[in-house]
């Protein structure tokens, strides 16, 4: 096979994987939503997730006490408990125990902790055969592969691949469409191994300190077989699985299956306190970087993870590339965060570049882990501690200088003028960044210059300071101009500070936090005197109202300023949606319907739902729903530049959803998304137009 044909086959395999993951993610969202709604009878999802997060934080605050209590109760029930500080120490203990028991075979239930410490490799080197008995784990082991998902380890394997694998291993043919027969073959194959193994091993989903109980949830009976049949049972678990009480454990059980697989409860929920009569039970509690993580407040909440995999199930980048690229041993967004503490920062450096910062992982997490913020912290750590990224840093520093950025765009506007085709450029050079997304055209005048000649507002009206946003000011000025007209039409005096530039979000998102802090300080100085600040870019609201507190957490002076200014910032859509009666929209309905793409952070961070739709409807505009209004469009901040292939695939998913709505006009509330989708539609030849709500709504003003 030639190199070219190999590359083509790899591409086809990746496309098939993406298609499988897309089907799964879409089905999971529906199932999970239905099951989460059922929690209203027991307090609701938000109450339960807050209870889980609180319990986990309480446990971490008293780890030593809870570990001691768990150890005492488990040993009183007949188990032996050991606490080890590293992967090597855990492997040594387990191998020595297996040698003591003269075990040549170990049957294993599903355990990500054993994957973390590379136990299988260590056992094989010691002459002991580890046998995975979870169906997915078994298939992955047979293939010489590794799990690609925390809960569904073989989700990347197609049934045709499974059939071919079983044919090779079991030496008989299998119909790839006859899944029940393949499952029965696996059960038959594993049954004899359960009977002859003297050592069984499992992980643990929960450890209950008040009783020394190990809780295991699963959908297959293999875990029970691994616990009950062998003469020696070994539990391998991270110390973060500890909770204080059974009540706290039950809260996790309510949330875990709903978040993992969209089930009310898994098929098997096992509470194990001590060994069965005549059996030995050894519980290996692993630290392996967890104590260090707990000392880092910016990362500590990741230890609340219950390994449900929900963060991967909503992640648009995971859907494109799968777990083998989006992670190391632990996959998905949570994998990015915990990997540096278990396997070193270098192991997370490349995968973290794939994160589009949409915030969906944080919104869906049943343990309230601020994953999106933690991944940005990780990105900053990578920039600070690992070599590389000099060009990116130089570009961001240049961007941070208002006069230099303005001059560069003016030169760019002149040089690219021959290639302008409306809002986009038709450049003769095709690159991996422009083959699927046409770049935006650059205007000769920014919005601030166009707005200088507008009619003066009534100074007796309440004043709003407007943050034009760097993109809408310098690249898409029609958005900023329309935004000002709408605010004034609603009865406000609008002031446009000349010193404004950028809130610093591009540098923050890119991990260059020293540059971001300078730009943030400049923005705060400019706007701190206003009581109300409005911007057409909800991304700036996210930065100023949420990220600035993190950015200045070690700087009390600027943290105080950020906390004072943040609550004053509003995005244009929610600002107008709260007072539609003040805006003089035309009473004549607009005949052409639109569909809405919601900027992902508007919902996932700011908590917005249908503000765009309500505002458009109030202006007489019919809105047609699309299937995935709040899934990322692929703009993705720095990821759009560092991983264009990922952004391209996410954009293709969004384009398909938008086209299915059957309308030709798309409205989206973030200027970056507007420019991104305009370029995507142009490159794809799609007959669709994209506008910011301000551009559509300004046309609906009755006195314009």
N, C-alpha and C positions, 0 to 999 in steps of 0.2 A: 504494500500500500504506500503510495507516495505521500509526501508531507502535505500537499494540497488536499488530497482526498481525506487524510486523517483530520485536517482542520475542518473540512466540511462535515465529516461525521461527528466531530466534537460539537460543532455548531448545531447540528440537527438534534443531538442528544440534549444539549442545553435548551433548545426550543421545546422539546418534548417535556423536559422537567418543568419548565416555566408554565406550560399549559396545564400540567397536572397540579402544580401548586396553585395556579389561579382558580381552577375548579374547586380545589379544597378550600382555599381562603373564602371564596364567595359562599360556599355551602356552610362553612363553619360560622361565618358572621350571622347567618340566618338562625342556625341551630343555637348558637350561643346567646343571641338576642332573646330567643323564645325562653330559654332556660333561666336567664338572668331575670326576666320579667316575673318569673314564678317566685323569686325571692322577696317580693313585696309582702308576702304573708309572714315573713320572719324578720322584717325590718328594712328590707331593701338592700340592693347591692352596695350603695355608698356607705350605709351603716356597717354592713358586714366587713367590707374591705378596710374601713377605718378601724374596726375592732381587731382585724388581723394585723394591720400595721402597728397598732398600739401594743398588742401582745408581743409581737416580735421585737419591738424596740425595748420593751420591758425585760424580755428575756436576755437580750444582748447586754443590757445594763447590769444584769446579775448572772452573767454566764457562769462564773466560777461556782456560785451557790447552786444554780440549776444543774450544772454538770455533776456537782457533788451529790445533790439530791437524787438525780437520775441514777447515778452509779450505785448509791446505797440501796435504793429500792430494787434495781435490776439484780444486784448481787444477792439481796435478800431473797429474791425469787429464784435464784439458782444460776444466774448468768455471770460471766466474767466480763468486766468492762475495762478497756484500756484507752487512754487518751494519747494520741501520737501527734507530733508537731509537723511532720512532713510526709510526703508521698513515699520516700524511701523507708522511713520508719514503719509506715503502715504495711508496705509490701514485705519487709523483713519479718514482721510479726506473723503475717498470714502464711508466708512460705515456711517459716519455722514450725508453725502449728500443723500445716499440711504434712511436713516431713515427720513430725512427731506421730501423726495419725497414719503414717504410711499411705497417704492418699496419692493416687496417681491421676485421679479424675476429680474435678470440682464442677458441680452443676450450679449455674448462676442464674438467678432471677435478674430482671432489668435493674441496672444501677449505674447512674451517671457518675457517682463518686468513684467507682472502680475504673471507669473510663478516664476520669481526671488523673488518677495516680498511675495510669498505664499498667494496671495490675495484670492483665492478660499476658502482656509481653514479659513481665517479671516471672509469672508462673511458668511460662514456656521455657524461659532460660533456666529455670530451676528443675526442669524435667517433669513438670506437672501440667496436665491438660485442662485448660479452662473450657467449659462448654456453655455457651449462651443458650438459654432455654426459652426466653421470650422470642416469639416468632420473628419479629422484625430484627432483633439483635442476632438471632441465629442466622438469618439470611445474610445479614451484613458480615457476620464472621465467616461464613462459607465463601463469600465473595472476596475476602481479604480487604474489606472496606471498613468504614467507621460510621457511626450514626450521624444522620444529617438533621435530626430534629430531637429535641429533648424528650418528647413523648412518643413520636412515631419515627423510630430510627431508620426505617427502610422506606420512608415516603418518597424517596428519590428513585426507587426501583419500580419499573413497569412490570406488569404481570408477565409480559413476554420474556423479560430478563429473568424473572423468578423461575419461570418454566424451564428455560434453558439452563439455569444454574442447578435446579433440582435434577434435571436429566443428566447433567455431568456428574453430580455427586452421588445420586441414587441409582444411576445407570439404568433408567427406564424412561419412557416418553411421558410427557405431561401436556395436556391441552391448556394453553394459556388462558382460555376463557372459563375453565373449570376450576375456579378458585377453591371451592370446598374440598375437592380431591387433593389439591396441593396442601391444604391445611391438614387434612387427615394424614397425609404422608409424613408431614413434619411431626405430628403428634406420635405416630407409630415409631418413627425413627428415634425420638427422644425418650420414649417410655422405658426402654431397656437401660438407658444411661441413668435415669433417675433411680432405677432399682439397684444398680451396681455401684453408684457413687457413695463414698463414705463421708464426703464433705459437701454441704450445700451452702450457698452464699446468696444473700439478698442485700438490697439497699434498704432505705427507710424513707418514707415520705414525712413522717412526724416522729419525734421522740417526746414522750410525756414525762416531765420531771417528777410530778407528784406520785407516780406509780412505777416508773422504770419500764413503761410500755413502749414497744416499737409498733408503729402503725404503717401498714403497707397497703396501698390501693393499686389495683390493676384490673385489666379486663381479661386476663388469661389465668388459668389455674396453675401455671408453672411456678409462680412464686410460692404457693402453698405446698407444692411438691418439693421445692427446694428447701422449705422450712421443715416439713414434717417427716420426710423419708430418711434423709441421711442421719448418721449418728452424731455428726457435728454440724451445727448451724452457725455461720459467721454473718454478722450484720456489719456492713460498712456504710458509714454515714458521716456527713459533715456536721460539725457542732451547731451550725445555724439551723438545723432541723428541730432544735429544742424549743418546746413551749412549756409553760408552767402547768397547765391543767387540762383535763379532759374537755371542759367547755371550750377552751381555745382550740383544741384539736378538732372538735366537731364543727367549729366555724370554718376551719380550713377545708374540711371534708365537704361542706356545703359549696365552697367556692372552687375547689380544685377541679373536679370533673366538668363542671359547667364551663370553666375557662379553658380546659385542656381539649376536650373532645365534644363539648356541647351536650353532655349527658347530665341527667339529674344526679346520678351516682354511678360509680363504676361497678362492674359485675362482682368483683371481690373487694371487700374492705376488711383487712385483717388486723386485729389487735393482739399482739403477742407479748405476754409478760412472763419471761423466763422460758426455759427449755421444757420440752415434753419429758415425761419420765424416762430415764435411761439415756437421755441425750445431753450433750454439752452445747452451750450457747456462748459465743464470744461476740461482744459488741465492740467494734473498732471505731472510735470517735476521732475524726480527722480535723486538724486545724489547717495546715497547709496554706497559710496566708490569710486565713479568716480573721484572726486576731488583729493582724496589721490592717486589714480592710476596715475593721470596726474602729480603729484609731483614726481613720480618715473620715471626718464627718461628711465630706462631699460624696463619699462612696458607701458609707455604712449601711444605708437603707437597702442596698442591693442584697444584703444578707437576709432580708425578709422574703426573698424569692421562694416560692413553693414549687418551682420547676413545672409550671403548667404549660409553658410554651406559647401562651397567648400573644406575647409580644412578637414572636415570629409569625403567628397566624394573621396578624394585621400589617406586617411590615411590607411595604411595596418592593423594597430592595431584596428582601428574602425571597419573595415570589419570583423575582427575575433570576437570581443566581443560585438559590438553594443554600443549605446549611454548610456544605463543604467549603464554600467561599465566604459565607457570612458568619464567620466564627472560627474557632480553633478546635478545642475539644467540646466546650460548651458553645452552642450555636445561637443565632438570633441576637436581638439587642442585649439581652441579659448576658449572653456569652461575651460580647464585646467588653462589658463592664467588669466581669469577674476574672477574665483571662489574665490580665496583668498580675494579679495577686497569686494565681496558681501556676502560671507558666511564663511570666515575664512580659514586659511591655512590648517587646519586639513582636511577640506572637499576635498582638492585637492591632499593631500599627497599620497593616494593609487592610484588614477587614473593616476597621472603623471608617475608612474613607468612603465606604459604600452607603453610609447612613445619610438619608436625605433630610433629616431633622424635621420630619412631619409631625412628630409628637404623638402618633397613634399608639405607640407602645406604652407611653405613660398613661394615656387615657384609658386603656383597656386593662392595665395591670391590676389584679385583685389584691395586691399588697401595697398599693400606693407608692411604688418605687418610681422616683423621677428619672426614668431611664434616659429620656431625651437629653436632659440637662447633664446627666452623668456621662453620656457619650461625648458631649461637647467638652466636658472636663478632661476626658480621656484624650480627645483630640489636642487639647492644649498641652497635656503632659507629653504627648508624642512630639509636638513641635518643640517643646523646651528641652527634652532629654535625648532625642534621637537626631542624628544628622540628616541633612536634606532640607528641601523646601525653601532654598535661598531665593529663587525667582518669585515664588508666591509671596514671600515676605516683602520683597522689594516692591512688587506690584501693589500690595496692600498699603505699604507705607506711602507710596506715591498717591494712591487713591485717597489716603487720609489727609492730603494737602488740598484744600478746596481750590485754590488758584491753579494748581498744577492739573487737577482733574478737569477743571473747566477749560483750561487751555488745550489739553489733550483731546477733549471731545470736540472743541471748535476746529482743530486741525483735522480730526477724523471726519467731521461733517463735510469739510471742503474736499478732502481727498476721495471720499466715497460718494460724492454727489452724483457722478455719472451712473452709479449702480442702484440709485434709489428707485424703488417701485412701490410707491405708497408707503406703508408703515414698515416695509422690510427692504433688505438689500439683496440684489441678485449678483453675488460675487462670482468671478470666473474660477476661483480656486476652491476645490472641495477638500474638506478635512474631516476627521472623525467627529469634530464638533459641529460642522455645518452641513454634512451630507444628509442629515435628517431634520435639521432645524435651521431655517434661514435666519441670519442675524438681523436685528432691528436697524432701521435707518436712523441716522443721527440728525436732529434738527439744527438749524443755524442759530436759533434763539432759544434759551431755556425758558421755562414758565415764568420765573421771577422777572425776566425782562419784559415779557408780554403783559404781565399783570401790573407793571408800573403805570401804565396809561389808563387803567380802569377808572371809572367814576368813583370818587371818594364816598365812603360809607358814612352813615349818620353816626357821629361820635357819641351820641347819647344812648346808642344801643349797647347791649352787653358785648364785650370784646372777646374774640376768640383768636388765639395765636395759632397759625397754621404751620405745621411741619410739612413742607412740600414733598419730602422724601427725595433722595438723590436720583432714583430712577425716574419718577414722574416729573421731577423738575428738569433734569438734563436730557432725558432720553424720550419720555412720553409726556410732553408738556400739556397736551390736550386734557389729560386726566387731572392735572393740578389746576389748570385754569377752570375746568368745569366744577371741580370741588369747591373752589373759592366762590363761584357764582351761586352754587347751591346753598352754601352756608349763609351768604349774604341774603339770598331769597328767603331763608328761614328766619330772618330778622336779627342778624348779628353783624357787628362790625368786625371785619377780618384784618388782622395785622400780620404782615409777612416779614419776619426779621431777616435782614440782609445777611447776617453772619452765619445763618444756618447752613449746614452741609449734609452730613450723614450721621445717623444715630450710632454707627459703629457695628451694626449687625453683621455685615460681610466679614469683617475681621474677627469678630467673636465666633461666628460660625466656622471660620477657617482655622480656628485655634490660635490665632495671633492676638492674645488677650492684652498685651501691652499696647498694641496699636488701637485695639477696641476701647481701652480705658481712656486714652487721649481723646478719641472721637466722642466718647460718651460724656466726658467732662465738658467738652466744647458745647455739646448739645444741651446739657443741663444748664450751663451758664446762659445760653441763649434763651431758654424757655422757662426758667424757674420763676420769673416774674408774672407769668400768666396764671390765671385761675382755671382756664379751660384751654386745652391744647387739642387740636383735631388734625388728623392726617389721613390722606387717602390710602395709606398702606397699613393694614393691620400688623404686618411684620414689625413695623416700628413700635407699635403698641406692645407687642410681645417683648421686644428688646427693652423698652423703657419701663414698662410696668412689671416685668418679670425677671429678665436677665440681668438688669443693672444691679439688683440686690446681690446676685451671685458674683457679678464682676467686681463689685466693691466690698465684698464681705470682709476683707482684711483692711479696709480703709474707712474708719468710723466717720470721718468728715464727709466724704462723698457718698457713703452709704446713707447718711442722714438726708442729704440732698436728694438722692435717688428715691428714697422712701417718701419724701414730700412731693416730688414731681410726678412719680409714677401714677398715682391715683387720678391725676388730672388729665391724663392722656386718653383720648377716645379715637377710635377709627371712624371714618366718615359714615359708613353704612349704619353702624349701631347708633351713632349720634343722631342721624336723621330719622332712623326707624323709630326712635323714642319720641319723636315730635313731628310726625308726618302731617299733622293738621296745620302746622305753621308754613309748610312749603306750598306755594301756589301752583300745583300741577294742573295741567290741562284736563278738562273733564271728558274730552273725547278719547275713547279707548284706542290704543295702538293696534292696528290689525295684525302685525307680524309678531308671533309668539317668540319667546326666548327660552333657553335652558340655562341653568346656573351651575357653575363649578365653584365650590366653596374652597377658599384657601384653607389648606389643611390645619394650620395652626389657629385659624379663627375658631374652629370648633374644639380642637384638641387642647389648646392652651387657654384661649379666651372664653371658652364655653358657649360660643355662639351656635345657634341652630339654624333658624330660617329667617334671619333678619333681612338678608338680601331679597328673598322671595316676598316677604311682607312689604318691603319698601317698594319694590317694583310693582307689585299689585296695587299699592296705594296710588301709584302714578298711572294706572290704567294699562299696565303691561301684563299680558298673559304669560305665565311661567309653566313650561312643560318639564316634568321631572325627568331626570336621567337616573340610570341604575346605581351609579356610584358617585354621588355628588361630592362626597367628602374624602375620597381617596386621592392621594397626591397626583399632581399632573406631571411630575418628573423634573420640575424646575430645581428643587432640592438644594438651593444655596451653593456651597462649594462643590458638592457632589456632581453637579451639572458640568463642572469643568474638569474635576479630577477623575470621574468615572462616567464619561459620556455615554458609553454603551448601556449602562444601567438606566440613566435618565431617558435614553431613547426608548428602551423597552417599557418603562413606566408610562411614558408619553403615549406609546402605541395603545396601551390598555385604556388610558383616558380617552384617546381619540375614538376608540371603538364604542365606549360608553356614550360619548357625546353624539356620535353619528346615529346611534340607535334611538336617540330621543326624537329624531326626525325633524329637527328645526335647523335653520341656517345661522342663527345668531347665538353666541355664547357670552354670558356675562360672568365675570369673576372679580372678586373684590381686592386682589393684590396686584399692583402694577407689574411685578416680576412675572406673575402667572400670565398676565395679559401678553407681554412681549414673548414669553416662552411659547404659549399656545399659538399666537400669530405665526411664529416661525415654524412650528410643527405643522400647522395646517397648510402653510404655503409649500413647504418641502414635500408634503404628502399629496399635494394637488387637491386638497379637500375644499369644497365650496362652502366654507364656513367663515364667519367673521367673529372677532373677539373684541369685547369692549369692557372697560371698567364701568361699574354702575353709574359713576358720576357722568360719564359721557352720554349714556342713555338717558339718564334722568334730567340732565341739563337741557336736552332737546324737548323735554316734556314741560318745562316751565311755561306757564301761560302768558307771562309778560316779557319773555325774552326778546 
